[in-house]
Every structure is written in structure tokens, then in C-alpha cells.
């Protein structure tokens, strides 16, 4: 139809058959940010948020989300991930997140990295919403990916 791999010849959604693809080491890095008041950011940095350690909870949430991506995104393959890291940086007006995901497999891990970052940021929002309901999540994007037939990508 349109050359999109997730559509069959009739335009119906389908899961791509990756059975004949070569296994390669694949890695993806994504980033995103949540902007907030200086007071909320300071509370996160000093561990003064009533709900607990925002950074620790958000990091675990992001790792768990990467592992469950195929449960959340309908046409993603379940993957045996070999690495998931979520790094959070508290800044004066928010928190930046970088997620890195890797596997040795037949399909890429871009969606897992993007999901890790997205859920991490949503968790920061949930943990700190009592301090600042105007927080804004933005800039979620793929920074780079390596491995696979389509080759490497860098933003």
C-alpha cells in the first residue's frame, strides 16, 4: 500500500515478521524534560517531596516501562532487554531525563527508550504535582540508535 511496514497490502495493521532478520546488538537513546517551578525543582533535588524520593521512584518506573513497552504499544515486539538505564538531572527549572536501552535481537529498541523516558517524566509529574500543577513535559525524542538493517541514526 504505502510502504509502511506495519500495514498489509490492504492497509490493515499488522505486526512485522522479524523472524528472518539477523540478530544484531541494538541500542537506542532517548531524552525528554519536565519544566517546573524553582521551588518544585529544589524540593526534588533535596528530597523534600512528601511522596518520597522522586528521582528513585521515577527511575524505577522508567526501567519497568521499557520492559513492558510491548504491553503498551500495540505492534511492538516483546524483547529480551540486556540493558536499561535512566538518568535524571535536576536543574533549576526542571528535570531532564535520558534513557538508554539495548538488546541483541532482530528489531530495534527505539520505542523502549522513548517509553522509558515518557513514563519517567510522567512519574516525576505524579510525584511532584502537589508542588506545581503547571509542570510541562516536552522534548521527548530519539537521540540515537545503533544496529539493524537501517543502520545508525543520530539526531
Secondary structure, 3 states (H helix, E strand, C coil): CCCCCCECCCCCECCCCCCCCCCEEEEEEEEEEEECCHHHHHHHHHCCCCCCCHHHHHHHHHHHHHHCHHHHCCCCCCCCEEEEEEEEEEECCEEEEEEEEEEEECCCCHHHHHHHHHHHHHHHHHHHCCCCCCCEEEEEEEEEEECCCCCCEEC
